[in-house]
Amino acid sequence: MCHVIVTCRSMLWTLLSIVVAFAELVAFMSADWLIGKAKTRSGDEQAGMDSEPHYLGILCIRTPAMQQVSRDTLCGTYAKSFGEIASGFWQATAIFLAVGIFILCVVALVSVFTMCVQSIMRKSIFNVCGLLQGIAGLFLILGLILYPAGWGCQKAIDCGRHASPYKPGDCSLGWAFYTATGGTVLTFICAVFSAQAEIATSSDKVQEEIEEGKNLVCLL
């Protein structure tokens, strides 16, 4: 018989898992990783300083020429294929982030069903999901470490002068980078908190409620 078990800690873990997966996905698809002033064709530095800001992401770009596109547009993809991504380091970053985000999305989906299913093959689903979140966090860290190494690529230099590996030069970091970093920290918090969710759903109070014949167990 399926017992619906809802506790404060398990619900908080589920909500955090969904928020983290969504935040990482939005950041990955955004162009707001690097913000800089593009160089003019004449190479005039003063003219470059007065130019409109350019937004450069791992896969995306947004320039003044694209301002007719809605401001809500997160990404204008500059690469038609994986090989056209601006830097080999960014290609590796894209792979690591994509794998990490995929795992997080799977965990977020599974977390919704933990109210009804608390174990699979005699293993706590919370512990399994927590392990997956820890693995996803490692992939995200690798991606974020490799990302600054690609700042020496031509697109980053075009976006902001003096850019070089691990030195943004005249560029500044956008909200997408900070969101991805914050999401990575929250990923590990979720991985640790999954153990608390498992404890909450297997507590003595929950077992007492089940023994009393209740199909819906809701505890704060």
N, CA and C atoms as a LAMMPS dump frame, in Angstrom:
ITEM: TIMESTEP
0
ITEM: NUMBER OF ATOMS
660
ITEM: BOX BOUNDS ff ff ff
-5.0000000000000000e+02 5.0000000000000000e+02
-5.0000000000000000e+02 5.0000000000000000e+02
-5.0000000000000000e+02 5.0000000000000000e+02
ITEM: ATOMS id mol type element x y z
1 1 1 N 0.847 -1.195 0
2 1 2 C 0 0 0
3 1 3 C 0.887 1.251 0
4 2 1 N 0.486 2.228 -0.776
5 2 2 C 1.256 3.466 -0.889
6 2 3 C 0.876 4.415 0.229
7 3 1 N 1.86 4.87 0.974
8 3 2 C 1.638 5.836 2.043
9 3 3 C 2.244 7.165 1.605
10 4 1 N 1.442 8.215 1.654
11 4 2 C 1.924 9.553 1.319
12 4 3 C 2.493 10.171 2.585
13 5 1 N 3.804 10.394 2.6
14 5 2 C 4.484 10.927 3.783
15 5 3 C 5.064 12.302 3.451
16 6 1 N 4.605 13.287 4.183
17 6 2 C 5.079 14.657 3.968
18 6 3 C 5.583 15.2 5.292
19 7 1 N 6.844 15.585 5.336
20 7 2 C 7.416 16.224 6.521
21 7 3 C 8.027 17.56 6.111
22 8 1 N 8.268 18.374 7.094
23 8 2 C 8.835 19.699 6.814
24 8 3 C 10.189 19.577 6.126
25 9 1 N 11.034 18.674 6.622
26 9 2 C 12.375 18.533 6.073
27 9 3 C 12.375 17.909 4.682
28 10 1 N 11.506 16.924 4.462
29 10 2 C 11.455 16.307 3.134
30 10 3 C 10.897 17.274 2.095
31 11 1 N 9.898 18.072 2.49
32 11 2 C 9.334 19.047 1.558
33 11 3 C 10.347 20.142 1.235
34 12 1 N 11.097 20.585 2.251
35 12 2 C 12.119 21.612 2.023
36 12 3 C 13.196 21.088 1.084
37 13 1 N 13.595 19.84 1.272
38 13 2 C 14.6 19.247 0.394
39 13 3 C 14.091 19.156 -1.046
40 14 1 N 12.844 18.782 -1.204
41 14 2 C 12.253 18.694 -2.548
42 14 3 C 12.233 20.051 -3.229
43 15 1 N 11.795 21.077 -2.505
44 15 2 C 11.728 22.426 -3.079
45 15 3 C 13.116 22.939 -3.446
46 16 1 N 14.1 22.711 -2.567
47 16 2 C 15.465 23.146 -2.856
48 16 3 C 16.028 22.42 -4.079
49 17 1 N 15.732 21.14 -4.199
50 17 2 C 16.219 20.361 -5.341
51 17 3 C 15.669 20.916 -6.648
52 18 1 N 14.396 21.296 -6.649
53 18 2 C 13.77 21.856 -7.854
54 18 3 C 14.353 23.227 -8.171
55 19 1 N 14.517 24.061 -7.134
56 19 2 C 15.058 25.411 -7.337
57 19 3 C 16.476 25.356 -7.883
58 20 1 N 17.31 24.48 -7.326
59 20 2 C 18.706 24.365 -7.762
60 20 3 C 18.781 23.928 -9.222
61 21 1 N 17.997 22.916 -9.598
62 21 2 C 18.017 22.429 -10.979
63 21 3 C 17.576 23.525 -11.945
64 22 1 N 16.531 24.259 -11.58
65 22 2 C 16.017 25.33 -12.443
66 22 3 C 17.03 26.47 -12.563
67 23 1 N 17.644 26.863 -11.44
68 23 2 C 18.617 27.957 -11.452
69 23 3 C 19.825 27.617 -12.318
70 24 1 N 20.339 26.389 -12.193
71 24 2 C 21.498 25.986 -12.987
72 24 3 C 21.154 25.94 -14.478
73 25 1 N 19.966 25.465 -14.807
74 25 2 C 19.562 25.383 -16.207
75 25 3 C 19.421 26.768 -16.827
76 26 1 N 18.79 27.693 -16.109
77 26 2 C 18.621 29.056 -16.613
78 26 3 C 19.969 29.74 -16.794
79 27 1 N 20.871 29.568 -15.812
80 27 2 C 22.2 30.178 -15.905
81 27 3 C 22.967 29.629 -17.103
82 28 1 N 22.911 28.321 -17.3
83 28 2 C 23.645 27.688 -18.397
84 28 3 C 23.18 28.215 -19.75
85 29 1 N 21.884 28.473 -19.897
86 29 2 C 21.329 28.922 -21.173
87 29 3 C 21.39 30.429 -21.35
88 30 1 N 21.938 31.142 -20.379
89 30 2 C 21.994 32.599 -20.447
90 30 3 C 23.265 33.086 -21.134
91 31 1 N 23.196 34.296 -21.651
92 31 2 C 24.373 34.937 -22.239
93 31 3 C 25.087 35.841 -21.235
94 32 1 N 24.555 35.969 -20.042
95 32 2 C 25.078 36.922 -19.062
96 32 3 C 26.165 36.324 -18.171
97 33 1 N 27.172 35.705 -18.785
98 33 2 C 28.33 35.2 -18.041
99 33 3 C 29.437 36.253 -18.013
100 34 1 N 29.74 36.822 -19.167
101 34 2 C 30.727 37.901 -19.266
102 34 3 C 30.061 39.129 -19.868
103 35 1 N 30.332 40.284 -19.285
104 35 2 C 29.791 41.54 -19.793
105 35 3 C 30.97 42.444 -20.118
106 36 1 N 31.035 42.91 -21.35
107 36 2 C 32.158 43.749 -21.757
108 36 3 C 31.774 44.715 -22.844
109 37 1 N 32.727 45.552 -23.228
110 37 2 C 32.555 46.519 -24.307
111 37 3 C 33.294 45.996 -25.524
112 38 1 N 32.573 45.73 -26.586
113 38 2 C 33.196 45.176 -27.786
114 38 3 C 34.083 46.204 -28.464
115 39 1 N 35.177 45.738 -29.068
116 39 2 C 36.07 46.618 -29.812
117 39 3 C 35.42 47.021 -31.122
118 40 1 N 35.683 48.259 -31.558
119 40 2 C 35.183 48.697 -32.854
120 40 3 C 36.123 48.193 -33.939
121 41 1 N 35.66 48.244 -35.167
122 41 2 C 36.491 47.757 -36.275
123 41 3 C 37.762 48.572 -36.413
124 42 1 N 37.668 49.86 -36.084
125 42 2 C 38.841 50.718 -36.227
126 42 3 C 39.862 50.478 -35.129
127 43 1 N 39.404 49.771 -34.056
128 43 2 C 40.328 49.48 -32.957
129 43 3 C 40.509 50.656 -32.021
130 44 1 N 39.715 51.716 -32.204
131 44 2 C 39.829 52.898 -31.357
132 44 3 C 39.352 52.576 -29.941
133 45 1 N 40.222 52.663 -28.961
134 45 2 C 39.887 52.249 -27.609
135 45 3 C 38.827 53.145 -27.004
136 46 1 N 38.89 54.457 -27.272
137 46 2 C 37.906 55.353 -26.69
138 46 3 C 36.528 55.055 -27.238
139 47 1 N 36.476 54.788 -28.546
140 47 2 C 35.19 54.434 -29.154
141 47 3 C 34.688 53.134 -28.559
142 48 1 N 35.62 52.214 -28.285
143 48 2 C 35.237 50.939 -27.685
144 48 3 C 34.644 51.145 -26.302
145 49 1 N 35.195 52.115 -25.556
146 49 2 C 34.703 52.358 -24.215
147 49 3 C 33.279 52.893 -24.242
148 50 1 N 32.931 53.61 -25.319
149 50 2 C 31.602 54.21 -25.412
150 50 3 C 30.596 53.279 -26.062
151 51 1 N 31.012 52.116 -26.487
152 51 2 C 30.116 51.194 -27.173
153 51 3 C 29.154 50.557 -26.185
154 52 1 N 28.084 49.984 -26.727
155 52 2 C 27.093 49.318 -25.899
156 52 3 C 27.676 48.017 -25.34
157 53 1 N 27.226 47.588 -24.174
158 53 2 C 27.764 46.358 -23.583
159 53 3 C 27.391 45.119 -24.389
160 54 1 N 28.31 44.191 -24.435
161 54 2 C 28.089 42.893 -25.065
162 54 3 C 28.008 41.837 -23.962
163 55 1 N 27.142 40.878 -24.153
164 55 2 C 26.96 39.806 -23.177
165 55 3 C 27.362 38.5 -23.835
166 56 1 N 28.297 37.801 -23.202
167 56 2 C 28.823 36.569 -23.781
168 56 3 C 28.686 35.425 -22.79
169 57 1 N 28.024 34.362 -23.217
170 57 2 C 27.884 33.168 -22.403
171 57 3 C 28.715 32.032 -22.962
172 58 1 N 28.542 30.862 -22.4
173 58 2 C 29.279 29.695 -22.871
174 58 3 C 28.836 29.311 -24.278
175 59 1 N 27.548 29.366 -24.495
176 59 2 C 26.982 28.995 -25.801
177 59 3 C 26.318 30.164 -26.494
178 60 1 N 26.153 31.272 -25.795
179 60 2 C 25.272 32.336 -26.271
180 60 3 C 25.968 33.688 -26.316
181 61 1 N 25.365 34.59 -27.062
182 61 2 C 25.863 35.955 -27.143
183 61 3 C 24.685 36.896 -27.344
184 62 1 N 24.784 38.094 -26.749
185 62 2 C 23.773 39.12 -26.972
186 62 3 C 24.497 40.439 -27.177
187 63 1 N 24.316 41.047 -28.337
188 63 2 C 25.032 42.258 -28.718
189 63 3 C 24.035 43.375 -28.998
190 64 1 N 24.528 44.635 -29.119
191 64 2 C 23.624 45.73 -29.448
192 64 3 C 22.845 45.484 -30.738
193 65 1 N 23.44 44.762 -31.67
194 65 2 C 22.752 44.481 -32.929
195 65 3 C 21.533 43.588 -32.718
196 66 1 N 21.48 42.929 -31.551
197 66 2 C 20.376 42.029 -31.255
198 66 3 C 19.349 42.678 -30.337
199 67 1 N 19.452 43.989 -30.1
200 67 2 C 18.567 44.635 -29.155
201 67 3 C 17.119 44.693 -29.635
202 68 1 N 16.92 44.499 -30.969
203 68 2 C 15.542 44.453 -31.439
204 68 3 C 14.841 43.202 -30.947
205 69 1 N 15.643 42.202 -30.529
206 69 2 C 15.074 41.007 -29.935
207 69 3 C 14.637 41.346 -28.52
208 70 1 N 13.581 40.74 -28.049
209 70 2 C 13.057 41.012 -26.717
210 70 3 C 14.152 40.902 -25.671
211 71 1 N 14.136 41.795 -24.704
212 71 2 C 15.129 41.791 -23.633
213 71 3 C 15.051 40.502 -22.82
214 72 1 N 13.89 39.854 -22.854
215 72 2 C 13.719 38.624 -22.096
216 72 3 C 14.468 37.451 -22.725
217 73 1 N 14.966 37.631 -23.956
218 73 2 C 15.693 36.557 -24.61
219 73 3 C 17.007 36.312 -23.882
220 74 1 N 17.199 35.121 -23.399
221 74 2 C 18.391 34.812 -22.607
222 74 3 C 19.589 34.494 -23.478
223 75 1 N 19.349 33.946 -24.66
224 75 2 C 20.466 33.39 -25.408
225 75 3 C 20.257 33.496 -26.899
226 76 1 N 21.239 34.104 -27.584
227 76 2 C 21.301 34.034 -29.038
228 76 3 C 22.5 33.167 -29.369
229 77 1 N 22.268 31.918 -29.718
230 77 2 C 23.357 30.951 -29.88
231 77 3 C 24.282 31.364 -31.018
232 78 1 N 25.57 31.457 -30.734
233 78 2 C 26.545 31.832 -31.762
234 78 3 C 27.156 30.606 -32.43
235 79 1 N 27.08 29.443 -31.777
236 79 2 C 27.698 28.231 -32.313
237 79 3 C 26.618 27.332 -32.911
238 80 1 N 26.769 27.002 -34.176
239 80 2 C 25.808 26.124 -34.841
240 80 3 C 26.092 24.652 -34.545
241 81 1 N 27.299 24.365 -34.074
242 81 2 C 27.668 23.001 -33.711
243 81 3 C 28.566 23.05 -32.484
244 82 1 N 28.757 21.907 -31.851
245 82 2 C 29.565 21.849 -30.638
246 82 3 C 30.996 22.307 -30.898
247 83 1 N 31.526 21.979 -32.069
248 83 2 C 32.895 22.347 -32.409
249 83 3 C 33.105 23.837 -32.588
250 84 1 N 32.01 24.602 -32.747
251 84 2 C 32.12 26.047 -32.95
252 84 3 C 32.084 26.829 -31.648
253 85 1 N 31.966 26.154 -30.517
254 85 2 C 32.039 26.849 -29.229
255 85 3 C 33.403 27.515 -29.124
256 86 1 N 33.412 28.74 -28.599
257 86 2 C 34.569 29.63 -28.716
258 86 3 C 35.882 29.056 -28.209
259 87 1 N 35.862 28.195 -27.22
260 87 2 C 37.104 27.69 -26.626
261 87 3 C 36.963 26.211 -26.283
262 88 1 N 38.09 25.501 -26.369
263 88 2 C 38.088 24.098 -25.952
264 88 3 C 37.743 23.967 -24.475
265 89 1 N 38.181 24.955 -23.672
266 89 2 C 37.844 24.936 -22.256
267 89 3 C 36.341 25.104 -22.065
268 90 1 N 35.726 25.953 -22.885
269 90 2 C 34.277 26.15 -22.78
270 90 3 C 33.521 24.924 -23.285
271 91 1 N 34.109 24.2 -24.226
272 91 2 C 33.487 22.946 -24.66
273 91 3 C 33.445 21.966 -23.493
274 92 1 N 34.572 21.863 -22.773
275 92 2 C 34.619 20.988 -21.6
276 92 3 C 33.654 21.489 -20.524
277 93 1 N 33.608 22.81 -20.339
278 93 2 C 32.676 23.395 -19.37
279 93 3 C 31.243 23.043 -19.712
280 94 1 N 30.911 23.158 -20.998
281 94 2 C 29.547 22.844 -21.441
282 94 3 C 29.198 21.391 -21.147
283 95 1 N 30.154 20.485 -21.359
284 95 2 C 29.905 19.065 -21.108
285 95 3 C 29.675 18.82 -19.622
286 96 1 N 30.576 19.333 -18.781
287 96 2 C 30.463 19.1 -17.344
288 96 3 C 29.181 19.717 -16.774
289 97 1 N 28.874 20.949 -17.193
290 97 2 C 27.665 21.591 -16.688
291 97 3 C 26.419 20.869 -17.175
292 98 1 N 26.431 20.447 -18.439
293 98 2 C 25.261 19.753 -18.985
294 98 3 C 25 18.445 -18.246
295 99 1 N 26.064 17.688 -17.958
296 99 2 C 25.907 16.429 -17.227
297 99 3 C 25.389 16.698 -15.813
298 100 1 N 25.984 17.692 -15.146
299 100 2 C 25.549 18.024 -13.79
300 100 3 C 24.103 18.475 -13.745
301 101 1 N 23.716 19.323 -14.697
302 101 2 C 22.338 19.827 -14.737
303 101 3 C 21.36 18.7 -15.062
304 102 1 N 21.753 17.798 -15.946
305 102 2 C 20.889 16.667 -16.273
306 102 3 C 20.606 15.821 -15.029
307 103 1 N 21.657 15.559 -14.248
308 103 2 C 21.484 14.779 -13.016
309 103 3 C 20.572 15.518 -12.045
310 104 1 N 20.782 16.838 -11.928
311 104 2 C 19.95 17.627 -11.02
312 104 3 C 18.485 17.62 -11.448
313 105 1 N 18.239 17.681 -12.749
314 105 2 C 16.857 17.662 -13.253
315 105 3 C 16.201 16.315 -12.975
316 106 1 N 16.966 15.24 -13.131
317 106 2 C 16.43 13.904 -12.83
318 106 3 C 16.085 13.8 -11.345
319 107 1 N 16.987 14.275 -10.486
320 107 2 C 16.744 14.24 -9.043
321 107 3 C 15.537 15.1 -8.68
322 108 1 N 15.419 16.284 -9.303
323 108 2 C 14.278 17.161 -9.028
324 108 3 C 12.971 16.473 -9.385
325 109 1 N 12.969 15.746 -10.508
326 109 2 C 11.765 15.02 -10.916
327 109 3 C 11.449 13.887 -9.94
328 110 1 N 12.475 13.145 -9.564
329 110 2 C 12.279 12.026 -8.635
330 110 3 C 11.842 12.531 -7.263
331 111 1 N 12.359 13.681 -6.85
332 111 2 C 12.051 14.195 -5.511
333 111 3 C 10.566 14.446 -5.316
334 112 1 N 9.857 14.751 -6.403
335 112 2 C 8.415 14.991 -6.305
336 112 3 C 7.685 13.721 -5.879
337 113 1 N 8.215 12.572 -6.295
338 113 2 C 7.552 11.294 -6.007
339 113 3 C 7.989 10.679 -4.678
340 114 1 N 8.918 11.345 -3.978
341 114 2 C 9.37 10.779 -2.704
342 114 3 C 8.291 10.838 -1.638
343 115 1 N 7.238 11.605 -1.875
344 115 2 C 6.125 11.619 -0.924
345 115 3 C 5.43 10.261 -0.889
346 116 1 N 5.441 9.578 -2.035
347 116 2 C 4.771 8.269 -2.129
348 116 3 C 5.746 7.102 -2.075
349 117 1 N 6.946 7.301 -2.595
350 117 2 C 7.938 6.223 -2.66
351 117 3 C 9.187 6.668 -1.906
352 118 1 N 9.489 6.003 -0.812
353 118 2 C 10.644 6.387 0.005
354 118 3 C 11.841 5.461 -0.175
355 119 1 N 11.656 4.34 -0.858
356 119 2 C 12.775 3.422 -1.064
357 119 3 C 12.645 2.745 -2.419
358 120 1 N 13.766 2.316 -2.947
359 120 2 C 13.799 1.594 -4.209
360 120 3 C 14.882 0.522 -4.1
361 121 1 N 14.484 -0.714 -4.363
362 121 2 C 15.394 -1.855 -4.228
363 121 3 C 16.05 -1.864 -2.841
364 122 1 N 15.2 -1.594 -1.828
365 122 2 C 15.618 -1.582 -0.424
366 122 3 C 16.649 -0.5 -0.097
367 123 1 N 16.794 0.461 -0.973
368 123 2 C 17.685 1.596 -0.738
369 123 3 C 16.84 2.854 -0.567
370 124 1 N 17.199 3.664 0.413
371 124 2 C 16.477 4.916 0.621
372 124 3 C 16.626 5.806 -0.605
373 125 1 N 15.504 6.237 -1.151
374 125 2 C 15.552 7.073 -2.347
375 125 3 C 16.175 8.429 -2.033
376 126 1 N 16.05 8.863 -0.774
377 126 2 C 16.662 10.126 -0.365
378 126 3 C 18.19 10.018 -0.397
379 127 1 N 18.713 8.91 0.099
380 127 2 C 20.158 8.717 0.093
381 127 3 C 20.7 8.585 -1.326
382 128 1 N 19.954 7.891 -2.184
383 128 2 C 20.379 7.747 -3.578
384 128 3 C 20.392 9.109 -4.267
385 129 1 N 19.333 9.883 -4.04
386 129 2 C 19.267 11.213 -4.653
387 129 3 C 20.356 12.126 -4.104
388 130 1 N 20.626 12.006 -2.803
389 130 2 C 21.691 12.814 -2.215
390 130 3 C 23.043 12.491 -2.81
391 131 1 N 23.299 11.206 -3.049
392 131 2 C 24.545 10.797 -3.688
393 131 3 C 24.639 11.373 -5.107
394 132 1 N 23.531 11.315 -5.836
395 132 2 C 23.514 11.863 -7.2
396 132 3 C 23.738 13.366 -7.189
397 133 1 N 23.176 14.052 -6.21
398 133 2 C 23.388 15.501 -6.116
399 133 3 C 24.847 15.82 -5.81
400 134 1 N 25.48 14.995 -4.98
401 134 2 C 26.903 15.196 -4.721
402 134 3 C 27.739 15.01 -5.973
403 135 1 N 27.399 13.991 -6.772
404 135 2 C 28.111 13.754 -8.039
405 135 3 C 27.876 14.917 -8.992
406 136 1 N 26.626 15.386 -9.064
407 136 2 C 26.309 16.528 -9.924
408 136 3 C 27.105 17.76 -9.507
409 137 1 N 27.239 17.955 -8.189
410 137 2 C 28.011 19.098 -7.7
411 137 3 C 29.464 19.04 -8.135
412 138 1 N 30.044 17.839 -8.173
413 138 2 C 31.427 17.694 -8.63
414 138 3 C 31.562 18.07 -10.103
415 139 1 N 30.601 17.648 -10.924
416 139 2 C 30.616 18.021 -12.341
417 139 3 C 30.497 19.538 -12.498
418 140 1 N 29.637 20.15 -11.701
419 140 2 C 29.459 21.604 -11.788
420 140 3 C 30.731 22.338 -11.383
421 141 1 N 31.399 21.848 -10.344
422 141 2 C 32.652 22.476 -9.911
423 141 3 C 33.704 22.403 -11.014
424 142 1 N 33.828 21.24 -11.637
425 142 2 C 34.794 21.089 -12.734
426 142 3 C 34.496 22.073 -13.856
427 143 1 N 33.209 22.211 -14.183
428 143 2 C 32.835 23.141 -15.237
429 143 3 C 33.17 24.577 -14.888
430 144 1 N 32.901 24.976 -13.643
431 144 2 C 33.167 26.354 -13.233
432 144 3 C 34.659 26.64 -13.112
433 145 1 N 35.454 25.62 -12.796
434 145 2 C 36.907 25.808 -12.725
435 145 3 C 37.495 25.992 -14.12
436 146 1 N 36.979 25.241 -15.088
437 146 2 C 37.507 25.318 -16.445
438 146 3 C 37.009 26.552 -17.2
439 147 1 N 35.863 27.07 -16.808
440 147 2 C 35.293 28.207 -17.548
441 147 3 C 36.232 29.41 -17.65
442 148 1 N 36.85 29.905 -16.551
443 148 2 C 37.735 31.074 -16.685
444 148 3 C 38.959 30.819 -17.565
445 149 1 N 39.353 29.555 -17.744
446 149 2 C 40.495 29.253 -18.601
447 149 3 C 40.197 29.607 -20.047
448 150 1 N 38.931 29.738 -20.397
449 150 2 C 38.551 30.082 -21.769
450 150 3 C 38.452 31.561 -22.033
451 151 1 N 38.778 32.389 -21.037
452 151 2 C 38.68 33.83 -21.237
453 151 3 C 39.72 34.37 -22.222
454 152 1 N 40.662 33.549 -22.608
455 152 2 C 41.643 33.998 -23.589
456 152 3 C 41.195 33.766 -25.021
457 153 1 N 40.001 33.205 -25.231
458 153 2 C 39.524 32.952 -26.596
459 153 3 C 39.188 34.269 -27.293
460 154 1 N 39.101 34.238 -28.616
461 154 2 C 38.903 35.446 -29.398
462 154 3 C 37.588 36.134 -29.071
463 155 1 N 36.532 35.375 -28.833
464 155 2 C 35.244 35.996 -28.532
465 155 3 C 35.289 36.755 -27.212
466 156 1 N 36.001 36.223 -26.225
467 156 2 C 36.133 36.934 -24.955
468 156 3 C 36.965 38.199 -25.13
469 157 1 N 38.011 38.127 -25.957
470 157 2 C 38.844 39.301 -26.218
471 157 3 C 38.052 40.351 -26.989
472 158 1 N 37.209 39.909 -27.924
473 158 2 C 36.359 40.837 -28.661
474 158 3 C 35.334 41.494 -27.743
475 159 1 N 34.882 40.72 -26.746
476 159 2 C 33.877 41.231 -25.819
477 159 3 C 34.471 42.273 -24.865
478 160 1 N 35.711 42.048 -24.441
479 160 2 C 36.368 42.989 -23.54
480 160 3 C 37.871 42.925 -23.686
481 161 1 N 38.507 44.062 -23.891
482 161 2 C 39.946 44.094 -24.133
483 161 3 C 40.732 43.565 -22.926
484 162 1 N 41.92 43.037 -23.227
485 162 2 C 42.864 42.555 -22.22
486 162 3 C 42.4 41.28 -21.519
487 163 1 N 41.39 40.629 -22.027
488 163 2 C 40.944 39.37 -21.424
489 163 3 C 41.965 38.282 -21.713
490 164 1 N 42.216 37.436 -20.732
491 164 2 C 43.15 36.325 -20.879
492 164 3 C 42.722 35.237 -19.889
493 165 1 N 43.265 34.017 -20.023
494 165 2 C 42.841 32.935 -19.122
495 165 3 C 42.895 33.349 -17.652
496 166 1 N 41.774 33.188 -16.96
497 166 2 C 41.602 33.502 -15.552
498 166 3 C 41.75 34.992 -15.239
499 167 1 N 41.781 35.826 -16.272
500 167 2 C 41.803 37.28 -16.089
501 167 3 C 40.767 37.883 -17.032
502 168 1 N 39.637 38.375 -16.498
503 168 2 C 38.575 38.892 -17.374
504 168 3 C 38.906 40.205 -18.061
505 169 1 N 40.017 40.848 -17.663
506 169 2 C 40.39 42.108 -18.299
507 169 3 C 39.332 43.176 -18.07
508 170 1 N 38.862 43.794 -19.158
509 170 2 C 37.854 44.84 -19.05
510 170 3 C 36.444 44.275 -18.9
511 171 1 N 36.316 42.97 -18.934
512 171 2 C 35.003 42.35 -18.776
513 171 3 C 34.642 42.249 -17.292
514 172 1 N 33.383 42.112 -17.03
515 172 2 C 32.903 41.844 -15.671
516 172 3 C 32.025 40.601 -15.708
517 173 1 N 31.942 39.925 -14.597
518 173 2 C 31.147 38.704 -14.523
519 173 3 C 29.675 39.051 -14.362
520 174 1 N 28.821 38.349 -15.102
521 174 2 C 27.383 38.594 -15.051
522 174 3 C 26.679 37.717 -14.038
523 175 1 N 25.365 37.929 -13.931
524 175 2 C 24.585 37.204 -12.929
525 175 3 C 24.567 35.7 -13.176
526 176 1 N 24.712 35.264 -14.424
527 176 2 C 24.641 33.833 -14.724
528 176 3 C 25.779 33.067 -14.047
529 177 1 N 26.986 33.653 -14.028
530 177 2 C 28.128 32.993 -13.378
531 177 3 C 27.884 32.864 -11.882
532 178 1 N 27.403 33.948 -11.269
533 178 2 C 27.158 33.916 -9.827
534 178 3 C 26.003 32.977 -9.484
535 179 1 N 25 32.929 -10.362
536 179 2 C 23.883 32.006 -10.146
537 179 3 C 24.355 30.562 -10.216
538 180 1 N 25.203 30.26 -11.204
539 180 2 C 25.738 28.903 -11.337
540 180 3 C 26.6 28.537 -10.133
541 181 1 N 27.383 29.5 -9.65
542 181 2 C 28.224 29.248 -8.479
543 181 3 C 27.378 29.018 -7.228
544 182 1 N 26.389 29.892 -7.03
545 182 2 C 25.504 29.732 -5.884
546 182 3 C 24.713 28.432 -5.959
547 183 1 N 24.276 28.079 -7.173
548 183 2 C 23.557 26.828 -7.354
549 183 3 C 24.411 25.619 -7.03
550 184 1 N 25.708 25.712 -7.319
551 184 2 C 26.627 24.611 -7.007
552 184 3 C 26.752 24.423 -5.499
553 185 1 N 26.847 25.541 -4.778
554 185 2 C 26.913 25.464 -3.316
555 185 3 C 25.628 24.841 -2.76
556 186 1 N 24.486 25.283 -3.294
557 186 2 C 23.205 24.738 -2.837
558 186 3 C 23.057 23.26 -3.19
559 187 1 N 23.707 22.843 -4.27
560 187 2 C 23.652 21.427 -4.649
561 187 3 C 24.244 20.55 -3.546
562 188 1 N 25.377 20.969 -3.012
563 188 2 C 25.994 20.192 -1.926
564 188 3 C 25.17 20.294 -0.64
565 189 1 N 24.536 21.442 -0.42
566 189 2 C 23.657 21.576 0.738
567 189 3 C 22.48 20.612 0.618
568 190 1 N 21.927 20.509 -0.588
569 190 2 C 20.835 19.565 -0.832
570 190 3 C 21.291 18.128 -0.604
571 191 1 N 22.512 17.822 -1.064
572 191 2 C 23.034 16.46 -0.898
573 191 3 C 23.136 16.099 0.581
574 192 1 N 23.578 17.049 1.411
575 192 2 C 23.678 16.8 2.852
576 192 3 C 22.288 16.746 3.485
577 193 1 N 21.417 17.641 3.039
578 193 2 C 20.078 17.738 3.635
579 193 3 C 19.206 16.543 3.289
580 194 1 N 19.55 15.813 2.235
581 194 2 C 18.767 14.631 1.87
582 194 3 C 18.769 13.601 2.996
583 195 1 N 19.862 13.55 3.744
584 195 2 C 19.934 12.624 4.879
585 195 3 C 18.917 13.013 5.945
586 196 1 N 18.737 14.308 6.167
587 196 2 C 17.741 14.768 7.124
588 196 3 C 16.329 14.447 6.654
589 197 1 N 16.108 14.546 5.348
590 197 2 C 14.793 14.203 4.793
591 197 3 C 14.502 12.723 4.996
592 198 1 N 15.536 11.885 4.841
593 198 2 C 15.363 10.449 5.028
594 198 3 C 15.051 10.135 6.49
595 199 1 N 15.732 10.797 7.416
596 199 2 C 15.492 10.586 8.843
597 199 3 C 14.068 10.995 9.215
598 200 1 N 13.63 12.118 8.648
599 200 2 C 12.295 12.635 8.973
600 200 3 C 11.19 11.692 8.514
601 201 1 N 11.356 11.1 7.329
602 201 2 C 10.295 10.238 6.782
603 201 3 C 10.313 8.825 7.359
604 202 1 N 11.377 8.468 8.083
605 202 2 C 11.454 7.125 8.675
606 202 3 C 11.47 7.184 10.196
607 203 1 N 11.022 8.309 10.743
608 203 2 C 11.033 8.48 12.192
609 203 3 C 9.971 7.614 12.863
610 204 1 N 10.069 7.495 14.17
611 204 2 C 9.106 6.698 14.934
612 204 3 C 7.694 7.264 14.827
613 205 1 N 7.595 8.595 14.772
614 205 2 C 6.267 9.214 14.662
615 205 3 C 5.58 8.812 13.364
616 206 1 N 6.346 8.766 12.285
617 206 2 C 5.788 8.367 10.998
618 206 3 C 5.329 6.919 11.053
619 207 1 N 6.149 6.061 11.638
620 207 2 C 5.791 4.647 11.737
621 207 3 C 4.537 4.454 12.584
622 208 1 N 4.388 5.249 13.641
623 208 2 C 3.188 5.163 14.471
624 208 3 C 1.946 5.551 13.681
625 209 1 N 2.082 6.591 12.865
626 209 2 C 0.953 7.029 12.048
627 209 3 C 0.561 5.944 11.049
628 210 1 N 1.554 5.277 10.481
629 210 2 C 1.281 4.215 9.502
630 210 3 C 0.609 3.027 10.179
631 211 1 N 1.084 2.676 11.369
632 211 2 C 0.506 1.548 12.104
633 211 3 C -0.937 1.816 12.504
634 212 1 N -1.277 3.084 12.636
635 212 2 C -2.656 3.442 12.962
636 212 3 C -3.579 3.364 11.744
637 213 1 N -2.986 3.034 10.581
638 213 2 C -3.786 2.849 9.375
639 213 3 C -3.943 4.092 8.514
640 214 1 N -3.171 5.124 8.785
641 214 2 C -3.286 6.355 8.015
642 214 3 C -2.488 6.222 6.706
643 215 1 N -3.123 6.6 5.606
644 215 2 C -2.441 6.6 4.308
645 215 3 C -1.738 7.926 4.038
646 216 1 N -2.22 8.988 4.666
647 216 2 C -1.596 10.304 4.521
648 216 3 C -0.985 10.691 5.851
649 217 1 N 0.326 10.817 5.865
650 217 2 C 1.059 11.193 7.079
651 217 3 C 1.699 12.547 6.831
652 218 1 N 1.297 13.516 7.625
653 218 2 C 1.837 14.87 7.449
654 218 3 C 2.34 15.359 8.796
655 219 1 N 3.657 15.556 8.888
656 219 2 C 4.286 15.983 10.144
657 219 3 C 5.14 17.202 9.916
658 220 1 N 5.113 18.121 10.855
659 220 2 C 5.955 19.313 10.769
660 220 3 C 7.31 19.033 11.385
